[in-house]
Amino acid sequence: MLLRAGDFAVVAAGGVLVAALGVYAWNGDRGDTAVIRAAGRIVQTAPLTRAHVVAVAGPLGITRIQIEPGRARVLADPSPRQLCVKQGWLSLSGQAALCLPNQVSVEIRGRTPAYDTLGY
């Protein structure tokens, strides 16, 4: 037999540690504000407390951003690939959807800033 009882305990403890670190790393701060930019300039800072739709003009046309309590998303965009629309709902601090051809973005901010891989 290659593994003994102590070996199983070490493997189990390692599995629990990996699971705990995974939950800690992916459980971010809930955002409370949506920062909407067009051509690199902040157009609007909207709280995530009430439902409404924001229309932002870009070089290709109008981008509509839907805000609901606790989350936001790009509802419609004239960009050809629709990548920012496919991004879906954003709710955690640091999440963002970028509509690059139309130069419009929406970013979620919370109490504690989140860092992505570029921040490390």
C-alpha positions as a Markdown table, in Angstrom:
| # | Residue | x | y | z |
|---|---|---|---|---|
| 1 | Met | 0.0 | 0.0 | 0.0 |
| 2 | Leu | 1.5 | 3.3 | -1.1 |
| 3 | Leu | -0.6 | 5.7 | 1.0 |
| 4 | Arg | -1.0 | 5.5 | 4.8 |
| 5 | Ala | -3.7 | 7.1 | 7.0 |
| 6 | Gly | -1.6 | 10.2 | 7.7 |
| 7 | Asp | -1.2 | 10.7 | 3.9 |
| 8 | Phe | -4.9 | 10.7 | 3.5 |
| 9 | Ala | -5.2 | 13.4 | 6.2 |
| 10 | Val | -2.6 | 15.6 | 4.5 |
| 11 | Val | -4.4 | 15.3 | 1.2 |
| 12 | Ala | -7.8 | 16.1 | 2.8 |
| 13 | Ala | -6.3 | 19.1 | 4.6 |
| 14 | Gly | -4.8 | 20.4 | 1.3 |
| 15 | Gly | -8.1 | 20.0 | -0.4 |
| 16 | Val | -9.9 | 22.0 | 2.3 |
| 17 | Leu | -7.2 | 24.7 | 2.1 |
| 18 | Val | -7.6 | 25.0 | -1.7 |
| 19 | Ala | -11.4 | 25.2 | -1.4 |
| 20 | Ala | -11.2 | 27.9 | 1.3 |
| 21 | Leu | -8.7 | 30.0 | -0.7 |
| 22 | Gly | -10.9 | 29.6 | -3.8 |
| 23 | Val | -13.9 | 30.9 | -2.0 |
| 24 | Tyr | -11.9 | 33.8 | -0.5 |
| 25 | Ala | -10.4 | 34.8 | -3.9 |
| 26 | Trp | -13.6 | 34.8 | -5.9 |
| 27 | Asn | -16.0 | 36.3 | -3.3 |
| 28 | Gly | -15.5 | 40.0 | -4.0 |
| 29 | Asp | -17.1 | 43.0 | -2.6 |
| 30 | Arg | -20.6 | 43.9 | -3.8 |
| 31 | Gly | -20.5 | 47.1 | -5.9 |
| 32 | Asp | -22.6 | 50.1 | -5.0 |
| 33 | Thr | -21.9 | 52.4 | -7.9 |
| 34 | Ala | -21.7 | 52.2 | -11.7 |
| 35 | Val | -19.1 | 54.4 | -13.4 |
| 36 | Ile | -20.1 | 55.0 | -17.1 |
| 37 | Arg | -17.4 | 56.4 | -19.4 |
| 38 | Ala | -17.5 | 57.5 | -23.1 |
| 39 | Ala | -14.3 | 58.3 | -25.0 |
| 40 | Gly | -12.3 | 58.0 | -21.7 |
| 41 | Arg | -14.3 | 60.6 | -19.8 |
| 42 | Ile | -16.8 | 59.9 | -17.0 |
| 43 | Val | -20.2 | 60.6 | -18.3 |
| 44 | Gln | -22.2 | 59.5 | -15.3 |
| 45 | Thr | -21.7 | 57.9 | -11.9 |
| 46 | Ala | -25.0 | 56.1 | -11.0 |
| 47 | Pro | -25.8 | 54.4 | -7.7 |
| 48 | Leu | -27.0 | 50.8 | -8.0 |
| 49 | Thr | -30.1 | 51.5 | -5.8 |
| 50 | Arg | -32.9 | 52.0 | -8.4 |
| 51 | Ala | -33.7 | 50.6 | -11.8 |
| 52 | His | -33.2 | 52.8 | -14.8 |
| 53 | Val | -31.6 | 52.8 | -18.3 |
| 54 | Val | -28.8 | 55.2 | -19.3 |
| 55 | Ala | -28.2 | 56.1 | -22.9 |
| 56 | Val | -24.6 | 57.0 | -23.8 |
| 57 | Ala | -23.6 | 58.4 | -27.2 |
| 58 | Gly | -20.5 | 57.0 | -28.9 |
| 59 | Pro | -18.9 | 57.2 | -32.4 |
| 60 | Leu | -21.0 | 54.3 | -33.7 |
| 61 | Gly | -24.3 | 55.2 | -32.0 |
| 62 | Ile | -26.1 | 54.9 | -28.7 |
| 63 | Thr | -25.1 | 52.4 | -26.1 |
| 64 | Arg | -27.9 | 51.6 | -23.5 |
| 65 | Ile | -26.8 | 50.6 | -20.0 |
| 66 | Gln | -29.4 | 49.0 | -17.7 |
| 67 | Ile | -29.0 | 49.5 | -14.0 |
| 68 | Glu | -31.0 | 47.5 | -11.4 |
| 69 | Pro | -30.6 | 47.3 | -7.7 |
| 70 | Gly | -27.2 | 45.8 | -7.0 |
| 71 | Arg | -26.2 | 45.2 | -10.6 |
| 72 | Ala | -25.7 | 46.7 | -14.1 |
| 73 | Arg | -25.2 | 45.5 | -17.7 |
| 74 | Val | -24.8 | 46.8 | -21.2 |
| 75 | Leu | -28.3 | 46.3 | -22.6 |
| 76 | Ala | -27.6 | 47.2 | -26.3 |
| 77 | Asp | -24.6 | 48.4 | -28.2 |
| 78 | Pro | -24.1 | 49.2 | -32.0 |
| 79 | Ser | -20.7 | 47.4 | -32.0 |
| 80 | Pro | -20.4 | 44.5 | -34.4 |
| 81 | Arg | -19.4 | 41.7 | -32.1 |
| 82 | Gln | -21.6 | 42.6 | -29.1 |
| 83 | Leu | -18.9 | 41.4 | -26.6 |
| 84 | Cys | -19.9 | 44.0 | -24.0 |
| 85 | Val | -23.5 | 42.9 | -24.2 |
| 86 | Lys | -22.4 | 39.2 | -23.8 |
| 87 | Gln | -20.5 | 40.2 | -20.6 |
| 88 | Gly | -23.8 | 40.0 | -18.8 |
| 89 | Trp | -24.7 | 41.4 | -15.4 |
| 90 | Leu | -21.9 | 43.1 | -13.3 |
| 91 | Ser | -22.3 | 43.2 | -9.6 |
| 92 | Leu | -18.9 | 42.9 | -7.9 |
| 93 | Ser | -16.5 | 45.7 | -7.3 |
| 94 | Gly | -13.9 | 45.9 | -10.1 |
| 95 | Gln | -16.0 | 44.2 | -12.8 |
| 96 | Ala | -16.3 | 46.1 | -16.1 |
| 97 | Ala | -17.8 | 45.8 | -19.6 |
| 98 | Leu | -16.0 | 47.6 | -22.4 |
| 99 | Cys | -17.6 | 48.4 | -25.7 |
| 100 | Leu | -14.3 | 49.3 | -27.4 |
| 101 | Pro | -15.5 | 50.1 | -31.0 |
| 102 | Asn | -18.1 | 52.5 | -29.5 |
| 103 | Gln | -15.6 | 53.8 | -26.8 |
| 104 | Val | -18.1 | 53.2 | -24.0 |
| 105 | Ser | -17.5 | 51.4 | -20.7 |
| 106 | Val | -19.3 | 50.6 | -17.5 |
| 107 | Glu | -17.4 | 49.7 | -14.3 |
| 108 | Ile | -18.7 | 48.6 | -10.9 |
| 109 | Arg | -17.1 | 50.2 | -7.8 |
| 110 | Gly | -17.6 | 49.3 | -4.2 |
| 111 | Arg | -16.2 | 50.3 | -0.8 |
| 112 | Thr | -13.0 | 48.4 | -1.2 |
| 113 | Pro | -11.3 | 48.5 | -4.6 |
| 114 | Ala | -10.7 | 45.2 | -6.4 |
| 115 | Tyr | -7.6 | 44.5 | -8.3 |
| 116 | Asp | -7.4 | 42.5 | -11.5 |
| 117 | Thr | -4.3 | 40.7 | -12.8 |
| 118 | Leu | -2.9 | 44.0 | -14.2 |
| 119 | Gly | -2.9 | 45.5 | -10.7 |
| 120 | Tyr | -0.6 | 42.8 | -9.3 |
